[in-house]
Amino acid sequence: MLTLGVHDGHTATACLFEDGEVIACISEERLNRIKEWSGFPGAAINKCLEITRKSPAEVNAIGICSLLPQIGTEYWFKPNRYKRSFSYLVKFLPKRALQSSRNIGVIKKIGKHVFRSRQRQTIDKLAGMGFQTKNVFFFEHHLAHAATAYFTNWHAPEKTLVITLDGSGDAVCATINIGSDGRLERIAEVFNYNSICDFYTRVTYFLGMKPMSHEYKVMGMAPYASEKERQKISDQFKKYFRISEKNPLLFLNNTRLYKWQFMKEFNKSLLGKRFDWIAGAVQDFFEDIALDWVKNAIKATGLGDLALSGGGFMNVKLNYLISEVPEVKSLFIFPSCGDESNPIGASFLAALELGFPPAKIAPLGMVYWGPSYERKNIQTAINNKLSGSGFKINEEKDVNNVLCQNLLEGKIIGRFTGRMEWGARALGNRSILADPRNQKIIHKINKAIKMRDFWMPFAPAILQEYRNEYLLLRKDFRCPFMTIASDTKPRAWDDIPAGLHPFDKSSRAQILDPENHDSFYELVSLFEKQTGVGGVLNTSFNLHGDPIVCSPEDAIDTFLKSDLDVLQLENFIIEK
């Protein structure tokens, strides 16, 4: 059975799922080169078909997220008339009525009627591409989030506590579910008026950063803040939200402020406060509310096997705190679990609608689901873009040995090999690599290559043999996808300082094993044999504000626009 998953909102993405496994998945941004692009992912759909050599006629069913339209960042500043109407009612309705999860069903019913034409337009676009549209299903946003985490959980317990958390999707910002026997039972859902993730996004915007994008920068800035000053602001934020006394599986907005209305309040209460204090405060506030809520879910259900999804769990600091909860027996966090993951869940759900057995959905492997490029494609790109450049261009048999030598010489490498990784994290196939011992290299990467904010940390890719040498992370928690920022041990401070947060020395590590990262593992192993250091600095192959590179042409363009020293394009090594 072959199904297509489509997400046409923020970071629009397409996914193909066949007989239990994802066979291709790519976000539209990688093709049109507009970061976090929102809209119908036509090019991504075609690329998935091209990668897998499938035709639209072979697709048995299509799953689409969500029931209501999902906005992109460009529309974030202009609320539609329905949200403006609700913001007017906020002034008059009782708080209990505003907070109530009963609003979710009402909004879905109204939205399904109001936006029916939008669904028809999406179906028409698919039909125009040659797809059969008799089996097109629209799935609720948080159901898709829950499906990604539940069905691919490699721990596969008999019963799973499945938790979703994000800014908003189909009027919901969080859910608690029990997964058992291939089914998901939702036992609690939080109305998006109460969204703590959206609140975090409002603070991101107040600090002059891009909403629905730069929240990770706020998280990265948070550790620098004075504990005393951040606590003052955090206490203020906690007055805005609370865990429900009647139902501890809900958190509630305790104000009469909705979404953009918080900005007026911030202009009064946060004016003159230092930016790092505010960043630290909102991170503390978010961690406290979310962690208590997760603990309440564990207590209420008696389940300690967790599967998490939704953009809220892109907060790797929160994830580490959850991993430290004693009652957590196993923890599975779906990689890159923002809205770009939703078409994956939708493709599963579409298959289930046609009777595909849920037990046959495979546990998650590696997410190298994008395109790869043959030698002739790479040669053409080199000829077209580097002819007459004067760069040293060689085709090597033992590429990893050459790259290792370059790392030892202190050079910064753009690594382009194999199928592109899906999602927000570079996992070695589209990565920038450097010697993690050299802290001076951080400044060069930040200023001359990544062109990003000075306070942001880099991450390491480390050999699995070194996880216990470097990380304070429970041994039974796998981390191949950079989903947890753990505390570290003194040896990491000596060996891989450039791959740690400069202030608190935490590490959002990618842990490499030979089964899933054969070539990358080999490269880092060669570096370890020469240095005794079991990791390298690994950051995404892109300039700040650009998507991660996809094609050889993208890689060469980034190489030319930056101070990268070396570019690997499969077996070709290009040096400036």
C-alpha positions as semicolon CSV with decimal commas, in nm:
position;residue;x (nm);y (nm);z (nm)
1;M;0,000;0,000;0,000
2;L;0,128;0,345;-0,096
3;T;-0,001;0,664;0,070
4;L;0,086;1,031;0,042
5;G;0,092;1,271;0,338
6;V;0,058;1,646;0,276
7;H;0,101;1,945;0,507
8;D;0,028;2,279;0,338
9;G;0,087;2,508;0,637
10;H;0,402;2,632;0,811
11;T;0,706;2,449;0,666
12;A;0,496;2,272;0,403
13;T;0,604;1,913;0,353
14;A;0,515;1,596;0,160
15;C;0,572;1,232;0,257
16;L;0,536;0,894;0,083
17;F;0,468;0,587;0,297
18;E;0,474;0,236;0,152
19;D;0,404;-0,097;0,320
20;G;0,501;0,018;0,668
21;E;0,793;0,253;0,599
22;V;0,848;0,614;0,499
23;I;1,023;0,600;0,163
24;A;1,053;0,974;0,095
25;C;0,986;1,297;0,280
26;I;1,090;1,651;0,193
27;S;0,988;2,006;0,282
28;E;0,906;2,255;0,010
29;E;1,163;2,499;0,152
30;R;1,449;2,276;0,039
31;L;1,338;2,313;-0,322
32;N;1,218;2,672;-0,348
33;R;1,489;2,791;-0,104
34;I;1,244;2,994;0,109
35;K;1,290;2,892;0,471
36;E;0,978;2,757;0,643
37;W;0,768;2,823;0,334
38;S;0,392;2,783;0,376
39;G;0,155;2,667;0,103
40;F;0,069;2,370;-0,113
41;P;0,391;2,160;-0,143
42;G;0,361;2,072;-0,511
43;A;0,734;2,058;-0,579
44;A;0,791;1,844;-0,267
45;I;0,522;1,600;-0,378
46;N;0,680;1,569;-0,720
47;K;1,025;1,526;-0,568
48;C;0,900;1,242;-0,344
49;L;0,760;1,070;-0,653
50;E;1,085;1,126;-0,840
51;I;1,301;0,991;-0,554
52;T;1,096;0,673;-0,529
53;R;1,014;0,640;-0,900
54;K;0,644;0,628;-0,827
55;S;0,357;0,778;-1,023
56;P;0,047;0,955;-0,886
57;A;-0,167;0,668;-1,017
58;E;0,008;0,426;-0,779
59;V;-0,094;0,620;-0,467
60;N;-0,381;0,445;-0,289
61;A;-0,478;0,721;-0,045
62;I;-0,385;1,073;0,058
63;G;-0,380;1,216;0,410
64;I;-0,386;1,593;0,455
65;C;-0,325;1,807;0,764
66;S;-0,520;1,985;0,901
67;L;-0,898;2,031;0,928
68;L;-0,861;2,410;0,939
69;P;-0,611;2,620;0,740
70;Q;-0,266;2,648;0,896
71;I;-0,095;2,986;0,867
72;G;0,263;3,060;0,780
73;T;0,485;3,321;0,943
74;E;0,393;3,577;0,678
75;Y;0,031;3,575;0,802
76;W;0,119;3,568;1,171
77;F;0,097;3,946;1,199
78;K;-0,249;3,970;1,038
79;P;-0,507;3,772;1,235
80;N;-0,811;3,671;1,032
81;R;-1,155;3,803;1,115
82;Y;-1,247;3,495;1,316
83;K;-0,956;3,542;1,553
84;R;-1,030;3,911;1,578
85;S;-1,390;3,829;1,666
86;F;-1,274;3,595;1,940
87;S;-1,036;3,858;2,075
88;Y;-1,335;4,092;2,108
89;L;-1,530;3,829;2,303
90;V;-1,234;3,786;2,539
91;K;-1,331;4,115;2,700
92;F;-1,677;3,994;2,799
93;L;-1,693;3,615;2,834
94;P;-1,628;3,452;3,173
95;K;-1,274;3,319;3,209
96;R;-1,404;2,967;3,252
97;A;-1,581;2,988;2,918
98;L;-1,269;3,123;2,745
99;Q;-1,046;2,850;2,886
100;S;-1,283;2,562;2,819
101;S;-1,182;2,277;2,588
102;R;-1,547;2,263;2,478
103;N;-1,465;2,552;2,245
104;I;-1,255;2,315;2,034
105;G;-1,550;2,118;1,900
106;V;-1,749;2,434;1,825
107;I;-1,462;2,592;1,633
108;K;-1,399;2,275;1,435
109;K;-1,763;2,255;1,331
110;I;-1,771;2,618;1,225
111;G;-1,432;2,595;1,057
112;K;-1,518;2,279;0,865
113;H;-1,812;2,463;0,709
114;V;-1,634;2,795;0,655
115;F;-1,320;2,645;0,502
116;R;-1,478;2,370;0,294
117;S;-1,378;2,552;-0,023
118;R;-1,014;2,542;0,089
119;Q;-1,031;2,164;0,117
120;R;-1,186;2,146;-0,227
121;Q;-0,903;2,358;-0,370
122;T;-0,643;2,123;-0,223
123;I;-0,819;1,820;-0,368
124;D;-0,840;1,991;-0,708
125;K;-0,466;2,062;-0,702
126;L;-0,395;1,697;-0,631
127;A;-0,629;1,588;-0,908
128;G;-0,449;1,827;-1,142
129;M;-0,124;1,647;-1,061
130;G;-0,275;1,314;-1,166
131;F;-0,373;1,170;-0,827
132;Q;-0,692;0,972;-0,776
133;T;-0,896;1,166;-0,520
134;K;-1,158;0,913;-0,408
135;N;-0,949;0,834;-0,098
136;V;-0,848;1,178;0,030
137;F;-0,873;1,222;0,407
138;F;-0,831;1,536;0,617
139;F;-0,688;1,462;0,962
140;E;-0,692;1,670;1,275
141;H;-0,362;1,843;1,346
142;H;-0,280;1,691;1,685
143;L;-0,397;1,346;1,582
144;A;-0,129;1,357;1,313
145;H;0,129;1,470;1,570
146;A;0,029;1,185;1,802
147;A;0,038;0,931;1,518
148;T;0,397;1,016;1,424
149;A;0,519;0,950;1,778
150;Y;0,301;0,652;1,863
151;F;0,336;0,438;1,553
152;T;0,713;0,481;1,508
153;N;0,816;0,450;1,875
154;W;1,110;0,210;1,878
155;H;1,038;0,112;2,242
156;A;0,693;-0,026;2,148
157;P;0,550;-0,072;2,499
158;E;0,212;-0,236;2,547
159;K;0,067;0,102;2,645
160;T;0,218;0,439;2,562
161;L;0,154;0,783;2,705
162;V;0,147;0,997;2,388
163;I;0,176;1,371;2,448
164;T;0,157;1,652;2,191
165;L;0,237;2,018;2,247
166;D;0,259;2,310;2,004
167;G;0,142;2,665;1,937
168;S;-0,190;2,577;1,779
169;G;-0,350;2,341;1,532
170;D;-0,723;2,295;1,472
171;A;-0,798;2,504;1,785
172;V;-0,585;2,271;2,002
173;C;-0,243;2,341;2,153
174;A;-0,180;2,020;2,351
175;T;-0,318;1,670;2,398
176;I;-0,269;1,369;2,621
177;N;-0,338;1,029;2,469
178;I;-0,307;0,662;2,551
179;G;-0,177;0,446;2,270
180;S;-0,260;0,076;2,283
181;D;-0,329;-0,203;2,032
182;G;-0,269;0,028;1,738
183;R;-0,519;0,289;1,857
184;L;-0,495;0,633;2,011
185;E;-0,740;0,741;2,279
186;R;-0,733;1,113;2,358
187;I;-0,803;1,172;2,727
188;A;-0,733;1,546;2,743
189;E;-0,694;1,837;2,504
190;V;-0,611;2,203;2,567
191;F;-0,789;2,486;2,383
192;N;-0,541;2,710;2,202
193;Y;-0,649;3,019;2,398
194;N;-0,433;2,859;2,669
195;S;-0,126;2,803;2,452
196;I;0,206;2,832;2,637
197;C;0,394;2,770;2,312
198;D;0,220;3,064;2,147
199;F;0,310;3,272;2,454
200;Y;0,674;3,174;2,403
201;T;0,644;3,283;2,041
202;R;0,501;3,622;2,145
203;V;0,803;3,676;2,370
204;T;1,029;3,577;2,079
205;Y;0,870;3,848;1,868
206;F;0,890;4,102;2,151
207;L;1,265;4,038;2,165
208;G;1,295;4,136;1,798
209;M;1,322;3,787;1,654
210;K;1,122;3,599;1,394
211;P;0,813;3,428;1,539
212;M;0,756;3,059;1,462
213;S;1,124;3,037;1,374
214;H;1,366;3,189;1,624
215;E;1,235;3,038;1,945
216;Y;1,552;2,829;1,952
217;K;1,751;3,152;1,977
218;V;1,558;3,250;2,289
219;M;1,628;2,906;2,434
220;G;1,997;2,947;2,349
221;M;2,013;3,289;2,514
222;A;1,834;3,180;2,832
223;P;2,132;3,032;3,023
224;Y;2,318;3,366;3,017
225;A;2,054;3,539;3,231
226;S;2,104;3,628;3,596
227;E;1,909;3,378;3,805
228;K;1,777;3,650;4,033
229;E;1,650;3,874;3,752
230;R;1,507;3,597;3,538
231;Q;1,317;3,468;3,841
232;K;1,144;3,804;3,890
233;I;1,012;3,802;3,533
234;S;0,932;3,431;3,539
235;D;0,715;3,481;3,848
236;Q;0,531;3,749;3,654
237;F;0,476;3,514;3,359
238;K;0,343;3,241;3,588
239;K;0,059;3,472;3,685
240;Y;-0,058;3,454;3,323
241;F;-0,088;3,073;3,310
242;R;-0,149;2,793;3,557
243;I;-0,224;2,424;3,578
244;S;-0,596;2,366;3,631
245;E;-0,688;2,277;3,989
246;K;-0,991;2,077;3,875
247;N;-0,818;1,892;3,592
248;P;-0,438;1,871;3,624
249;L;-0,418;1,748;3,262
250;L;-0,497;2,102;3,146
251;F;-0,303;2,427;3,168
252;L;-0,500;2,752;3,150
253;N;-0,456;3,111;3,037
254;N;-0,540;3,310;3,350
255;T;-0,561;3,648;3,173
256;R;-0,800;3,814;2,932
257;L;-0,528;3,832;2,669
258;Y;-0,529;3,637;2,345
259;K;-0,231;3,589;2,114
260;W;-0,118;3,932;1,982
261;Q;-0,285;4,107;2,277
262;F;0,005;3,996;2,497
263;M;0,229;4,238;2,309
264;K;0,057;4,540;2,462
265;E;0,106;4,390;2,806
266;F;0,475;4,323;2,735
267;N;0,522;4,686;2,630
268;K;0,408;4,785;2,978
269;S;0,561;4,517;3,197
270;L;0,887;4,427;3,018
271;L;0,999;4,769;2,898
272;G;1,353;4,834;3,019
273;K;1,421;4,471;3,115
274;R;1,735;4,312;2,971
275;F;1,681;4,078;2,677
276;D;1,868;3,790;2,841
277;W;1,658;3,821;3,158
278;I;1,341;3,797;2,948
279;A;1,475;3,499;2,752
280;G;1,573;3,318;3,070
281;A;1,239;3,395;3,227
282;V;1,024;3,265;2,944
283;Q;1,233;2,946;2,923
284;D;1,194;2,891;3,299
285;F;0,821;2,961;3,278
286;F;0,777;2,724;2,986
287;E;0,977;2,446;3,150
288;D;0,788;2,476;3,479
289;I;0,438;2,463;3,328
290;A;0,515;2,196;3,068
291;L;0,710;1,973;3,305
292;D;0,441;1,983;3,574
293;W;0,180;1,904;3,308
294;V;0,378;1,603;3,180
295;K;0,428;1,479;3,537
296;N;0,055;1,510;3,597
297;A;-0,013;1,301;3,287
298;I;0,224;1,030;3,412
299;K;0,059;1,032;3,754
300;A;-0,298;1,030;3,618
301;T;-0,240;0,742;3,376
302;G;0,020;0,542;3,564
303;L;0,219;0,519;3,240
304;G;0,592;0,585;3,227
305;D;0,656;0,502;2,862
306;L;0,638;0,835;2,680
307;A;0,617;0,931;2,312
308;L;0,627;1,305;2,237
309;S;0,555;1,516;1,931
310;G;0,459;1,872;1,835
311;G;0,672;2,185;1,806
312;G;0,682;2,236;2,184
313;F;0,911;1,936;2,207
314;M;1,165;2,102;1,978
315;N;1,264;2,266;2,307
316;V;1,556;2,038;2,382
317;K;1,606;2,180;2,732
318;L;1,254;2,079;2,831
319;N;1,314;1,735;2,683
320;Y;1,618;1,686;2,905
321;L;1,414;1,771;3,215
322;I;1,151;1,518;3,109
323;S;1,421;1,255;3,059
324;E;1,533;1,312;3,419
325;V;1,189;1,243;3,570
326;P;1,231;0,918;3,768
327;E;0,889;0,783;3,665
328;V;0,983;0,797;3,294
329;K;1,068;0,441;3,192
330;S;1,124;0,503;2,821
331;L;1,126;0,819;2,615
332;F;1,072;0,858;2,241
333;I;1,074;1,208;2,093
334;F;0,986;1,221;1,726
335;P;1,266;1,405;1,541
336;S;1,197;1,751;1,402
337;C;0,853;1,727;1,556
338;G;0,717;2,062;1,438
339;D;0,448;2,081;1,173
340;E;0,688;1,943;0,911
341;S;0,634;1,605;1,079
342;N;0,257;1,607;1,039
343;P;0,237;1,468;0,683
344;I;0,422;1,161;0,813
345;G;0,144;1,096;1,063
346;A;-0,116;1,177;0,799
347;S;0,034;0,919;0,562
348;F;0,007;0,655;0,839
349;L;-0,352;0,750;0,917
350;A;-0,451;0,739;0,549
351;A;-0,313;0,385;0,523
352;L;-0,504;0,282;0,836
353;E;-0,825;0,417;0,682
354;L;-0,783;0,160;0,403
355;G;-0,721;-0,123;0,646
356;F;-0,342;-0,129;0,669
357;P;-0,246;-0,314;0,993
358;P;-0,098;-0,067;1,245
359;A;0,139;-0,335;1,374
360;K;0,315;-0,331;1,035
361;I;0,424;0,032;1,068
362;A;0,798;0,001;1,126
363;P;0,979;0,160;1,422
364;L;1,162;0,473;1,317
365;G;1,500;0,424;1,153
366;M;1,716;0,706;1,020
367;V;1,547;0,995;0,843
368;Y;1,759;1,019;0,530
369;W;1,447;1,053;0,319
370;G;1,545;1,323;0,070
371;P;1,714;1,308;-0,270
372;S;2,063;1,184;-0,349
373;Y;2,266;1,284;-0,654
374;E;2,469;1,078;-0,899
375;R;2,821;1,154;-1,008
376;K;2,705;1,301;-1,340
377;N;2,478;1,550;-1,160
378;I;2,762;1,661;-0,934
379;Q;3,007;1,688;-1,224
380;T;2,761;1,906;-1,414
381;A;2,713;2,135;-1,114
382;I;3,090;2,170;-1,071
383;N;3,139;2,247;-1,440
384;N;2,859;2,505;-1,443
385;K;2,946;2,685;-1,120
386;L;3,318;2,641;-1,059
387;S;3,467;2,655;-1,407
388;G;3,764;2,890;-1,395
389;S;3,738;2,936;-1,019
390;G;4,095;2,829;-0,954
391;F;3,986;2,605;-0,670
392;K;4,156;2,273;-0,617
393;I;3,912;2,001;-0,729
394;N;3,996;1,632;-0,686
395;E;3,799;1,311;-0,704
396;E;3,907;1,088;-0,416
397;K;3,864;0,717;-0,349
398;D;3,904;0,746;0,029
399;V;3,706;1,062;0,098
400;N;3,685;1,022;0,476
401;N;4,063;1,006;0,517
402;V;4,098;1,330;0,322
403;L;3,823;1,498;0,527
404;C;3,981;1,380;0,851
405;Q;4,312;1,536;0,752
406;N;4,136;1,863;0,675
407;L;3,970;1,860;1,017
408;L;4,308;1,803;1,181
409;E;4,444;2,104;0,992
410;G;4,169;2,321;1,141
411;K;3,966;2,357;0,823
412;I;3,587;2,393;0,812
413;I;3,412;2,144;0,586
414;G;3,080;2,137;0,407
415;R;2,978;1,771;0,388
416;F;2,735;1,668;0,111
417;T;2,675;1,296;0,067
418;G;2,397;1,039;0,029
419;R;2,028;1,109;0,070
420;M;1,942;1,442;0,231
421;E;1,816;1,423;0,587
422;W;1,458;1,534;0,649
423;G;1,380;1,791;0,916
424;A;1,539;2,081;1,099
425;R;1,855;1,902;1,216
426;A;2,159;1,827;1,001
427;L;2,258;1,465;1,065
428;G;2,581;1,438;0,872
429;N;2,468;1,421;0,510
430;R;2,418;1,797;0,474
431;S;2,641;1,923;0,756
432;I;2,919;2,169;0,829
433;L;3,195;1,999;1,030
434;A;3,490;2,128;1,231
435;D;3,738;2,031;1,502
436;P;3,542;2,056;1,832
437;R;3,859;2,120;2,036
438;N;3,913;2,460;1,875
439;Q;3,694;2,721;2,046
440;K;3,830;2,995;1,819
441;I;3,658;2,826;1,528
442;I;3,318;2,919;1,677
443;H;3,375;3,285;1,592
444;K;3,472;3,203;1,234
445;I;3,172;2,980;1,176
446;N;2,935;3,233;1,332
447;K;3,070;3,539;1,153
448;A;3,194;3,415;0,818
449;I;2,981;3,109;0,744
450;K;2,661;3,076;0,943
451;M;2,632;3,455;0,991
452;R;2,421;3,400;1,300
453;D;2,391;3,538;1,652
454;F;2,704;3,524;1,865
455;W;2,539;3,360;2,167
456;M;2,410;3,053;1,987
457;P;2,577;2,720;2,069
458;F;2,687;2,455;1,824
459;A;2,631;2,083;1,864
460;P;2,858;1,780;1,842
461;A;2,820;1,449;1,665
462;I;2,977;1,190;1,896
463;L;3,053;0,820;1,873
464;Q;2,821;0,603;2,081
465;E;3,124;0,471;2,272
466;Y;3,175;0,822;2,411
467;R;2,820;0,907;2,521
468;N;2,891;0,802;2,879
469;E;3,227;0,980;2,870
470;Y;3,069;1,308;2,761
471;L;2,697;1,318;2,849
472;L;2,492;1,306;3,167
473;L;2,218;1,118;2,988
474;R;2,040;0,802;3,092
475;K;2,187;0,503;2,913
476;D;1,854;0,371;2,788
477;F;1,765;0,689;2,596
478;R;1,877;0,685;2,233
479;C;1,963;1,022;2,078
480;P;2,041;0,990;1,707
481;F;1,837;1,301;1,614
482;M;1,958;1,583;1,846
483;T;1,634;1,594;2,044
484;I;1,779;1,638;2,395
485;A;2,026;1,898;2,528
486;S;2,183;1,716;2,821
487;D;2,425;1,828;3,085
488;T;2,782;1,715;3,023
489;K;3,082;1,571;3,207
490;P;3,425;1,736;3,253
491;R;3,582;1,528;2,977
492;A;3,344;1,686;2,726
493;W;3,455;2,030;2,845
494;D;3,813;1,936;2,752
495;D;3,749;1,733;2,436
496;I;3,460;1,904;2,255
497;P;3,423;2,258;2,398
498;A;3,327;2,410;2,062
499;G;3,029;2,171;2,048
500;L;2,889;2,276;2,387
501;H;2,680;2,569;2,501
502;P;2,942;2,832;2,594
503;F;2,772;2,920;2,923
504;D;2,608;2,613;3,076
505;K;2,811;2,352;2,879
506;S;2,500;2,157;2,778
507;S;2,512;1,953;2,459
508;R;2,248;1,877;2,193
509;A;2,448;1,580;2,070
510;Q;2,389;1,350;1,778
511;I;2,500;1,005;1,893
512;L;2,645;0,800;1,609
513;D;2,642;0,424;1,569
514;P;2,790;0,221;1,280
515;E;2,456;0,060;1,185
516;N;2,272;0,386;1,115
517;H;2,552;0,630;1,029
518;D;2,811;0,411;0,859
519;S;3,004;0,673;0,660
520;F;2,972;0,954;0,916
521;Y;3,063;0,714;1,196
522;E;3,373;0,610;1,000
523;L;3,481;0,973;0,956
524;V;3,446;1,053;1,327
525;S;3,622;0,727;1,416
526;L;3,919;0,829;1,199
527;F;3,929;1,164;1,378
528;E;3,914;0,984;1,715
529;K;4,208;0,760;1,627
530;Q;4,420;1,065;1,551
531;T;4,312;1,281;1,846
532;G;4,155;1,067;2,117
533;V;3,844;1,288;2,083
534;G;3,521;1,099;2,009
535;G;3,327;1,368;1,826
536;V;3,324;1,656;1,579
537;L;3,139;1,986;1,567
538;N;2,830;1,941;1,348
539;T;2,602;2,222;1,234
540;S;2,359;2,250;0,946
541;F;2,491;2,319;0,597
542;N;2,334;2,656;0,525
543;L;2,380;3,028;0,568
544;H;2,171;3,196;0,835
545;G;1,814;3,240;0,713
546;D;1,849;2,983;0,435
547;P;1,714;2,627;0,435
548;I;1,963;2,342;0,462
549;V;2,119;2,274;0,122
550;C;1,952;2,011;-0,094
551;S;2,126;1,991;-0,433
552;P;2,492;2,012;-0,540
553;E;2,414;2,359;-0,678
554;D;2,286;2,470;-0,336
555;A;2,601;2,337;-0,171
556;I;2,831;2,515;-0,417
557;D;2,639;2,843;-0,380
558;T;2,677;2,827;-0,001
559;F;3,046;2,739;-0,041
560;L;3,101;3,043;-0,263
561;K;2,909;3,283;-0,036
562;S;3,087;3,177;0,282
563;D;3,433;3,117;0,423
564;L;3,404;2,740;0,416
565;D;3,748;2,597;0,348
566;V;3,651;2,262;0,196
567;L;3,344;2,126;0,017
568;Q;3,276;1,754;-0,017
569;L;3,036;1,659;-0,295
570;E;3,028;1,280;-0,264
571;N;3,377;1,177;-0,387
572;F;3,473;1,524;-0,508
573;I;3,679;1,740;-0,271
574;I;3,690;2,112;-0,350
575;E;3,935;2,336;-0,163
576;K;3,973;2,713;-0,170
